[in-house]
């Protein structure tokens, strides 16, 4: 479900931006600002838990080198 939400967010956001600019420039700019914040919230919520099966971005540091 999370993958579907993440994949559907950008096209929906693009359509909302287009619709906002078709209404007026002010509405289009407001849609960009508010939609950007909401898109970041959707991406943050859909990424999953912090430690549930998540892998670190870099390999663990090796401390036993000589």
N, C-alpha and C positions, 0 to 999 in steps of 0.2 A: 504494500500500500504506500509506503514512504517513497519508493522509487517512482510510482505513478504520480504522486503529488509533486515531487521534484521535477519530473519531466514535463508536467502540464503547466507549471508555474510560468516559465518564460513566454510561451505563446499567448497565454491568457493576459499576462502583463503587457505584452506588445499590442494586443487588440484593445486593451483598455487605454493605452497611451494614444493609439490612433483615434479611438472614439472620443477621447478627451479633446484632442486637437481639432477634430471635426466640429465639436461644439463651440469651443473658443480657445484662444491661446492661454488664457488664465486657467481654465479648467485643465488643459493639457499639462501645464506646468505643475498644478496641484496634484494631478494623477501621478506624474513622475516622482514627486517628492514622497507622497504618502504611499504609493505603490512600491517604491524602493525600500522603504522601511518595512512594509508588510512582507515583501519578498524575502528580505533578510530574516525576518521572524520565521517564515515558512521553512526556509532552508535550515535554520538553526533547529527548529523543532523536528524536522524530518531527517536529520542526520543520525539520530539514534542516541543512545546513552553514552556517557563519557567513557566508561570502562567496559561496557558490554560488547565484547568481541572486537573492540577497537584496537588497532595496532598503532604503536608510536610512529611519529613521522621520521625518526632517525633511529639507527641501531643503538642498542645500549652501549655505553662507554666501556671499553675494555681496560680494566685497571691492573691486569697482571702482566703487562708488557715489560720487557727488560732490555 
